[in-house]
Protein backbone atom coordinates (compact mmCIF):
# COMPACT_ATOMS: atom_id res chain seq x y z
CA UNK A 1 0.00 0.00 0.00
CA UNK A 2 1.41 3.38 -0.95
CA UNK A 3 2.19 5.79 1.88
CA UNK A 4 -0.58 8.22 0.81
CA UNK A 5 -3.20 5.47 0.79
CA UNK A 6 -1.94 4.13 4.11
CA UNK A 7 -2.27 7.58 5.67
CA UNK A 8 -5.71 7.92 4.12
CA UNK A 9 -6.73 4.54 5.55
CA UNK A 10 -5.46 5.58 9.01
CA UNK A 11 -7.52 8.79 8.80
CA UNK A 12 -10.50 6.71 7.65
CA UNK A 13 -10.12 4.41 10.67
CA UNK A 14 -9.83 7.39 13.05
CA UNK A 15 -12.98 8.97 11.62
CA UNK A 16 -14.61 5.55 11.72
CA UNK A 17 -13.79 5.30 15.41
CA UNK A 18 -15.42 8.67 16.07
CA UNK A 19 -18.39 7.62 13.98
CA UNK A 20 -18.61 4.39 15.97
CA UNK A 21 -18.80 6.41 19.18
CA UNK A 22 -21.67 8.42 17.70
CA UNK A 23 -23.35 5.19 16.51
CA UNK A 24 -22.93 3.32 19.80
CA UNK A 25 -23.90 6.33 21.91
CA UNK A 26 -27.16 6.89 20.05
CA UNK A 27 -27.88 3.14 19.97
CA UNK A 28 -27.36 2.81 23.72
CA UNK A 29 -29.25 6.00 24.56
CA UNK A 30 -32.29 5.20 22.46
CA UNK A 31 -32.44 1.57 23.56
CA UNK A 32 -31.61 1.81 27.26
CA UNK A 33 -32.94 5.25 28.15
CA UNK A 34 -35.88 5.62 25.79
CA UNK A 35 -36.90 1.97 25.40
CA UNK A 36 -36.67 1.92 21.60
CA UNK A 37 -36.32 -1.60 20.15
CA UNK A 38 -32.66 -2.30 19.34
CA UNK A 39 -33.26 -2.75 15.59
CA UNK A 40 -34.96 0.64 15.32
CA UNK A 41 -32.25 2.22 17.47
CA UNK A 42 -29.57 0.57 15.33
CA UNK A 43 -31.10 1.96 12.14
CA UNK A 44 -31.36 5.47 13.54
CA UNK A 45 -27.88 5.43 15.06
CA UNK A 46 -26.33 4.00 11.89
CA UNK A 47 -27.94 6.70 9.76
CA UNK A 48 -26.74 9.48 12.08
CA UNK A 49 -23.23 8.09 12.10
CA UNK A 50 -23.20 7.81 8.27
CA UNK A 51 -24.03 11.52 7.97
CA UNK A 52 -21.32 12.41 10.51
CA UNK A 53 -18.86 10.07 8.77
CA UNK A 54 -19.60 11.49 5.32
CA UNK A 55 -18.91 15.01 6.45
CA UNK A 56 -15.58 14.06 8.03
CA UNK A 57 -14.60 11.93 5.02
CA UNK A 58 -15.11 14.86 2.69
CA UNK A 59 -13.33 17.44 4.85
CA UNK A 60 -10.59 15.30 6.44
CA UNK A 61 -10.10 11.73 5.20
CA UNK A 62 -10.08 11.99 1.42
CA UNK A 63 -7.90 15.03 0.87
CA UNK A 64 -8.62 16.85 -2.35
CA UNK A 65 -12.16 15.53 -2.63
CA UNK A 66 -14.08 17.76 -4.98
CA UNK A 67 -17.71 18.73 -5.05
CA UNK A 68 -19.62 15.51 -5.46
CA UNK A 69 -21.20 14.66 -8.79
CA UNK A 70 -24.67 13.09 -8.93
CA UNK A 71 -23.01 9.75 -9.77
CA UNK A 72 -20.73 9.98 -6.73
CA UNK A 73 -23.63 10.96 -4.48
CA UNK A 74 -25.63 8.00 -5.80
CA UNK A 75 -22.76 5.61 -5.10
CA UNK A 76 -22.33 7.04 -1.61
CA UNK A 77 -26.04 6.88 -0.78
CA UNK A 78 -26.42 3.43 -2.35
CA UNK A 79 -23.42 2.05 -0.48
CA UNK A 80 -24.78 3.54 2.75
CA UNK A 81 -28.14 1.85 2.19
CA UNK A 82 -26.40 -1.49 1.58
CA UNK A 83 -24.27 -0.82 4.68
CA UNK A 84 -27.43 -0.18 6.68
CA UNK A 85 -28.89 -3.45 5.40
CA UNK A 86 -25.72 -5.34 6.34
CA UNK A 87 -25.73 -3.67 9.75
CA UNK A 88 -29.35 -4.58 10.41
CA UNK A 89 -28.89 -8.16 9.21
CA UNK A 90 -25.83 -8.61 11.41
CA UNK A 91 -27.59 -7.05 14.41
CA UNK A 92 -30.59 -9.33 14.01
CA UNK A 93 -28.44 -12.42 13.49
CA UNK A 94 -26.06 -11.74 16.38
CA UNK A 95 -28.85 -10.84 18.83
CA UNK A 96 -31.62 -13.24 17.82
CA UNK A 97 -29.62 -16.28 16.66
CA UNK A 98 -26.35 -16.11 18.59
CA UNK A 99 -27.90 -14.37 21.63
CA UNK A 100 -25.29 -11.64 22.00
CA UNK A 101 -26.08 -8.43 23.86
CA UNK A 102 -27.05 -5.77 21.32
CA UNK A 103 -23.99 -3.62 22.12
CA UNK A 104 -21.62 -6.56 21.49
CA UNK A 105 -23.59 -7.39 18.35
CA UNK A 106 -23.01 -3.81 17.18
CA UNK A 107 -19.26 -4.25 17.45
CA UNK A 108 -19.43 -7.41 15.32
CA UNK A 109 -21.65 -5.69 12.77
CA UNK A 110 -19.23 -2.76 12.62
CA UNK A 111 -16.29 -5.01 11.79
CA UNK A 112 -18.21 -6.57 8.92
CA UNK A 113 -19.52 -3.30 7.49
CA UNK A 114 -16.25 -1.31 7.81
CA UNK A 115 -14.42 -2.77 4.82
CA UNK A 116 -17.49 -2.41 2.62
CA UNK A 117 -17.80 1.21 3.68
CA UNK A 118 -14.17 2.06 3.01
CA UNK A 119 -14.11 0.66 -0.51
CA UNK A 120 -17.44 2.15 -1.55
CA UNK A 121 -17.10 5.53 0.14
CA UNK A 122 -13.61 5.99 -1.27
CA UNK A 123 -15.02 5.27 -4.71
CA UNK A 124 -17.91 7.69 -4.13
CA UNK A 125 -15.85 10.54 -2.75
CA UNK A 126 -12.73 10.22 -4.89
CA UNK A 127 -14.64 9.40 -8.07
KEKELO-679687 format. One record per residue (C-alpha): residue number from 1; residue in one letter; x, y, z. Coordinates in Angstrom, 1 decimal. Last residue first. Example, Ala and Ser with C-alpha at 12.3 -4.5 7.8 and 13.67 -1.06 7.14 Angstrom:
BEGIN
<2; 'S'; <13.7; -1.1; 7.1>>
<1; 'A'; <12.3; -4.5; 7.8>>
END
This chain:
BEGIN
<127; 'X'; <-14.6; 9.4; -8.1>>
<126; 'X'; <-12.7; 10.2; -4.9>>
<125; 'X'; <-15.8; 10.5; -2.8>>
<124; 'X'; <-17.9; 7.7; -4.1>>
<123; 'X'; <-15.0; 5.3; -4.7>>
<122; 'X'; <-13.6; 6.0; -1.3>>
<121; 'X'; <-17.1; 5.5; 0.1>>
<120; 'X'; <-17.4; 2.2; -1.6>>
<119; 'X'; <-14.1; 0.7; -0.5>>
<118; 'X'; <-14.2; 2.1; 3.0>>
<117; 'X'; <-17.8; 1.2; 3.7>>
<116; 'X'; <-17.5; -2.4; 2.6>>
<115; 'X'; <-14.4; -2.8; 4.8>>
<114; 'X'; <-16.3; -1.3; 7.8>>
<113; 'X'; <-19.5; -3.3; 7.5>>
<112; 'X'; <-18.2; -6.6; 8.9>>
<111; 'X'; <-16.3; -5.0; 11.8>>
<110; 'X'; <-19.2; -2.8; 12.6>>
<109; 'X'; <-21.6; -5.7; 12.8>>
<108; 'X'; <-19.4; -7.4; 15.3>>
<107; 'X'; <-19.3; -4.3; 17.5>>
<106; 'X'; <-23.0; -3.8; 17.2>>
<105; 'X'; <-23.6; -7.4; 18.3>>
<104; 'X'; <-21.6; -6.6; 21.5>>
<103; 'X'; <-24.0; -3.6; 22.1>>
<102; 'X'; <-27.0; -5.8; 21.3>>
<101; 'X'; <-26.1; -8.4; 23.9>>
<100; 'X'; <-25.3; -11.6; 22.0>>
<99; 'X'; <-27.9; -14.4; 21.6>>
<98; 'X'; <-26.4; -16.1; 18.6>>
<97; 'X'; <-29.6; -16.3; 16.7>>
<96; 'X'; <-31.6; -13.2; 17.8>>
<95; 'X'; <-28.8; -10.8; 18.8>>
<94; 'X'; <-26.1; -11.7; 16.4>>
<93; 'X'; <-28.4; -12.4; 13.5>>
<92; 'X'; <-30.6; -9.3; 14.0>>
<91; 'X'; <-27.6; -7.0; 14.4>>
<90; 'X'; <-25.8; -8.6; 11.4>>
<89; 'X'; <-28.9; -8.2; 9.2>>
<88; 'X'; <-29.4; -4.6; 10.4>>
<87; 'X'; <-25.7; -3.7; 9.7>>
<86; 'X'; <-25.7; -5.3; 6.3>>
<85; 'X'; <-28.9; -3.4; 5.4>>
<84; 'X'; <-27.4; -0.2; 6.7>>
<83; 'X'; <-24.3; -0.8; 4.7>>
<82; 'X'; <-26.4; -1.5; 1.6>>
<81; 'X'; <-28.1; 1.9; 2.2>>
<80; 'X'; <-24.8; 3.5; 2.7>>
<79; 'X'; <-23.4; 2.1; -0.5>>
<78; 'X'; <-26.4; 3.4; -2.4>>
<77; 'X'; <-26.0; 6.9; -0.8>>
<76; 'X'; <-22.3; 7.0; -1.6>>
<75; 'X'; <-22.8; 5.6; -5.1>>
<74; 'X'; <-25.6; 8.0; -5.8>>
<73; 'X'; <-23.6; 11.0; -4.5>>
<72; 'X'; <-20.7; 10.0; -6.7>>
<71; 'X'; <-23.0; 9.8; -9.8>>
<70; 'X'; <-24.7; 13.1; -8.9>>
<69; 'X'; <-21.2; 14.7; -8.8>>
<68; 'X'; <-19.6; 15.5; -5.5>>
<67; 'X'; <-17.7; 18.7; -5.0>>
<66; 'X'; <-14.1; 17.8; -5.0>>
<65; 'X'; <-12.2; 15.5; -2.6>>
<64; 'X'; <-8.6; 16.9; -2.3>>
<63; 'X'; <-7.9; 15.0; 0.9>>
<62; 'X'; <-10.1; 12.0; 1.4>>
<61; 'X'; <-10.1; 11.7; 5.2>>
<60; 'X'; <-10.6; 15.3; 6.4>>
<59; 'X'; <-13.3; 17.4; 4.8>>
<58; 'X'; <-15.1; 14.9; 2.7>>
<57; 'X'; <-14.6; 11.9; 5.0>>
<56; 'X'; <-15.6; 14.1; 8.0>>
<55; 'X'; <-18.9; 15.0; 6.4>>
<54; 'X'; <-19.6; 11.5; 5.3>>
<53; 'X'; <-18.9; 10.1; 8.8>>
<52; 'X'; <-21.3; 12.4; 10.5>>
<51; 'X'; <-24.0; 11.5; 8.0>>
<50; 'X'; <-23.2; 7.8; 8.3>>
<49; 'X'; <-23.2; 8.1; 12.1>>
<48; 'X'; <-26.7; 9.5; 12.1>>
<47; 'X'; <-27.9; 6.7; 9.8>>
<46; 'X'; <-26.3; 4.0; 11.9>>
<45; 'X'; <-27.9; 5.4; 15.1>>
<44; 'X'; <-31.4; 5.5; 13.5>>
<43; 'X'; <-31.1; 2.0; 12.1>>
<42; 'X'; <-29.6; 0.6; 15.3>>
<41; 'X'; <-32.2; 2.2; 17.5>>
<40; 'X'; <-35.0; 0.6; 15.3>>
<39; 'X'; <-33.3; -2.8; 15.6>>
<38; 'X'; <-32.7; -2.3; 19.3>>
<37; 'X'; <-36.3; -1.6; 20.1>>
<36; 'X'; <-36.7; 1.9; 21.6>>
<35; 'X'; <-36.9; 2.0; 25.4>>
<34; 'X'; <-35.9; 5.6; 25.8>>
<33; 'X'; <-32.9; 5.3; 28.1>>
<32; 'X'; <-31.6; 1.8; 27.3>>
<31; 'X'; <-32.4; 1.6; 23.6>>
<30; 'X'; <-32.3; 5.2; 22.5>>
<29; 'X'; <-29.2; 6.0; 24.6>>
<28; 'X'; <-27.4; 2.8; 23.7>>
<27; 'X'; <-27.9; 3.1; 20.0>>
<26; 'X'; <-27.2; 6.9; 20.0>>
<25; 'X'; <-23.9; 6.3; 21.9>>
<24; 'X'; <-22.9; 3.3; 19.8>>
<23; 'X'; <-23.3; 5.2; 16.5>>
<22; 'X'; <-21.7; 8.4; 17.7>>
<21; 'X'; <-18.8; 6.4; 19.2>>
<20; 'X'; <-18.6; 4.4; 16.0>>
<19; 'X'; <-18.4; 7.6; 14.0>>
<18; 'X'; <-15.4; 8.7; 16.1>>
<17; 'X'; <-13.8; 5.3; 15.4>>
<16; 'X'; <-14.6; 5.5; 11.7>>
<15; 'X'; <-13.0; 9.0; 11.6>>
<14; 'X'; <-9.8; 7.4; 13.0>>
<13; 'X'; <-10.1; 4.4; 10.7>>
<12; 'X'; <-10.5; 6.7; 7.7>>
<11; 'X'; <-7.5; 8.8; 8.8>>
<10; 'X'; <-5.5; 5.6; 9.0>>
<9; 'X'; <-6.7; 4.5; 5.6>>
<8; 'X'; <-5.7; 7.9; 4.1>>
<7; 'X'; <-2.3; 7.6; 5.7>>
<6; 'X'; <-1.9; 4.1; 4.1>>
<5; 'X'; <-3.2; 5.5; 0.8>>
<4; 'X'; <-0.6; 8.2; 0.8>>
<3; 'X'; <2.2; 5.8; 1.9>>
<2; 'X'; <1.4; 3.4; -1.0>>
<1; 'X'; <0.0; 0.0; 0.0>>
END
